[in-house]
Amino acid sequence: MIACKQVAKALAEHRYYELPWWRRIPMFIHIRLCAMCGEYHQQVIDMQRGVKCYLEHEDTGDIEPACRLSDDAKKRIEAALKEQQ
């Protein structure tokens, strides 16, 4: 069985997909069976997607496209802040 340190190192260095298939299969099985490595693998994937999205929107100048609030949402936030004061 492959150790968690080996899996984490391969995932962190983005070398997982460069490995030959006979080394990738035990790592894939380990990731599926080990809760910690599975969670770490998902975090690596999420980070890669986030960086890719950031780089795609960086060229257009629209860095945070999904973080825009509607006018209605802004009004509700303002009203909630006024109620708390």
Residue pairs with C-beta under 8 A, 6 or more apart in sequence:
1 26
1 30
2 26
2 27
2 30
4 30
4 34
4 36
4 37
6 27
7 27
7 30
7 31
7 34
7 37
7 40
7 41
8 37
8 40
10 16
10 19
10 27
11 37
11 40
11 41
11 44
12 44
16 24
16 27
17 24
19 27
30 37
31 37
31 38
31 41
32 38
54 63
57 63
57 64
57 65
69 77
